[in-house]
Amino acid sequence: MTHDKIQQTSSAPAGNADYEWGTFDSEAYFQHYYGEPHPDDDAVIRCAVQAIKAAPPLGASLDIVDVGTGPNLIPFFCALPRAAQLTAWEYAQSNVDWLKTELASDAMRPQWRHFWATTREAYGPGHDLPENPMPLLRTKAMIEQGSIFDLPRAHWDAATMFFCAESITERQDEFEAACAAFARCVKPGGALIAAFLVRSAGYVVADRPFPVLSLSPESIETVFAAHAGHVAAEKIGIVEREIRSGYSGFIFLTGIAR
């Protein structure tokens, strides 16, 4: 999440800088979206684990970044078994502080125990994964405060992004710029793994509205085709009603950075 310098006109869709990211309530977001684990959360994990297991080069430990992590340890759980190092690239100070507090604790919330169990199951036999990932996670994880638009180029071996680029703006140009920055932060030949909200007009955190851009698999593939090869986008868990505020399923994308 970041503030952008692009000028906004009153008739245009709301841009990233029009939202109060500095007051983002991390704990309220966590409780609303992850307080009660949903089967779609497990589906995201299974998709991400399969993609990370297949990330090139096979068998090697990877330097992995998660972009726009927010108040969420699921990206770290999914990447941990293959990670030499894990970076959370997060803009909002409240989310940075929240992540640091979560990582410092060995007492896992019930939700984290559930999501880590789902992760271990998704990796399957042959992976020596601890019952409590937090001590290992602390040895590999770091948190960088920064804008998605300011990601360094060709820096990491692989990158994940869960519900970030489409939930920071209503503007298509900003969404495309965010996706381009995400795709370019990975070294050529590295894996790009992302999930995007669908059928949402926005979301509310602690009574404050935040944006979501309406997307289709075809529109996402078009955006990433300029920056990656082997791009594939698939609808997962799409339902006709909202599962939670601002969420009724997701599109899962994989690609290889150019």
N, C-alpha and C positions, 0 to 999 in steps of 0.2 A: 504494500500500500504506500502511495507516495503522493506528494503534491507535484503538479506539473506546471510548466511555464507557458503552455499553450493558452492563448487568449480565448475567453468564452463569451459568446454573445447571448443575449437574453432569450433568443428564440431557439437556440441550439440545445441538444440534449445535455444534461448535466455532466460535467467533466470531473476528473479525479480531484481537482483542487477545490471543488464546490462542497466537499464532504469533510466532516470534522474528525479526521483520523486521529488527531491528538487526544480525543476524548473517547476513543473506542474502548468499550467495556469488555475486556478479555474474558473475565469469568462469566459474565452474562452470556456471551457468545458460546463458550464451552458448554454451559448448562443447557442452553437451548438446543444446540446441535448435537451434542455428544452425551448429554446427561442420561439419556436412555438409548443405548445402542440399537440401531435399526439394521435389518438385513442388508439394506443398501450400503451401510458402512462396511459390513463384511465383504460385500461384493467389490467395493473399491479396493480393499486390502488384497483380495485374491487377484484382481486384475493387476495391481501394482507389483505384487510379488512375482507373478509370472513374467512380467516385463523386465523386472530387475534381474531375475535369475537368468534371463536370456540376453542381458546387456553385454555388448562386446567390450573387451575381449573375454570370452568365457573362461571361468576359473580364476580370473585375476581379481584382486581387491581394487576397489575403485574410489576415487575422490569424488564424492557426490554432493550436490547442492540441492536443497529444497527451497523454492522461491515463493515468497509470500506465505510463510509457514503459519502465521497466526497462532492462536491458542490451541495447538494441535500437535500431539506427538506421533500420530499415525504415520506421517511420512518418514520419520526417523525409524520407527519400528520396521517398516517395510524394507528400508534400505540397509539397516544395521548389519545383517548377516554378510553382505558383500562389501561393506564400506571399510576402507582404510581410514577415511576421515569423512565426517558429515558436517555440512554447513547449513544452518538456517539463515536465509537472506530475508530479513523482515524489516519493514519500515516503521510501524507504529511503536512508540516507546512503551506503551502499555503491554503490547504483545511481547516485546523483548524482555521486559521485566517478568512477565508471566512465565515465559519459557525458562528463564533462568531459575525461577523458583521451583518449577516442576522438575527440572533436571537435577536440582540439588537434593531432592527427597528420595529416599529408598522406599518409603511407604507409598506404594502405587495405589492410585484411586481404583475403585472397582471397574470403572470404564476402561482404564488402561490395562488392567488384568485381562479383561475380555478381549480387547483389541490385540494384545500381545499373544494371547492363546490362539486367536484367529490367524495371526501372522505365522506362528510356529506350525500350525496345522497346514497352512498354505505352502510353506517351504518343504514340508514332508520329511521323510526319513533321510538320513545322511547329513543332516545339519545339527551340529552340537550346540543347540541354543539354550541359554539359561532360563530358568523359571522366572527370574527377575532380571530384566534387561538393563535396569537403570545404572548399576555400577559400570557395566561395559559401555553403555551409551555415553556416560560422562567422559570416558577415556577417548572417545572418538568425536564427540559433538562440539561444535563451536557456533556461536550466534553472532552474525554480522548485521548491524543495522544499516540498511540502505534501501534505495528505491529500485524497483524492478527496472526502471529505465536507465539505471546507472550500473547495471551488471557488467563486470569485466568480460571482454571477449575471449573465447577459446581458453577458458581457465580450468574447467572441471571435466572429468571423464564422463559424467552422466548428470542429468538434472531431472528433478521431479517438480511438479507444480499442481497443487490440488485446490481448485476453486479460487483462483487468485485473479488472473487477467480479466475475466469477465465480471468480477465482483468489485472492481475499483472504479468503474466508469460506465456511463451510458453511451459513450462516444465510440464509434467504430474505429476511427483513426487512432485513438488512444489504445484500444484493445489490440489492434494490429501492431502498434509500436511495442506494446508490452510483450506480445508473443514473439516478435522479432528479437527483442533483447534476450528473452528466455532461450530461444533457439541458438542464438549466437554465443551464449556463455559457455557452451560445450565445445570441446575440441572436435575437429572433424572426425567422423566415424563413431562418435559417442552417442549414447542413447538419450532420447527425449521421451519423457513419460509424464502425461498430464491428464487431469480430469476437470471437466467443465460442467457447471450447473445448466440445466435446461428447464424450459417452461416456467420461468420466474420473472416477475416484474420488479423484483427488489427484495430486500430483507431488512428486518428491524432488529436492532440490538439495544436493549435498555431504552426503548421508546424512541430511538434515533433511527431514521431511515438511511439505508445504504443501497447502492445501485447494483443491478445485474443486467448485463447485456444479453438480449435474446439471441440464441445461437442454434445452428444445425450442424450435423456432422459434415455436410458438404461445405458449409462456410468455413468451418475450422480447417478442413483439409486444404481448402484454397489458400488460407492465410499461411499455413505452414509449408505448403509446396514450394514457396519461394526461398525457404531456408533449410529444408531438410528433404531427405529421400526416404523411400519406403514408408510414407505417411499413411496411417490407417486410423480411422475414427469410427467408434461403434457406440450406439445407444445402449445404455445399461439401466435397468430398473425404472424405465419410464412408465409413469402412471398418469391417469387423467386428473388426479387431484394432488394438491400439495401434500408431501409427506411431513414437512415442517415449513415454517414461514420461509418463503423464498426458495423452496426446493421440492422438486418432484421427480428427480432422477438425474442421471449424469451422462455425459459423453466421455468416453475414454480414448485417449490418443496416444499413439506411439510413433516414433520416427527416428531417423539417424541424422545427426547434424552434418552439414556439409562443411 
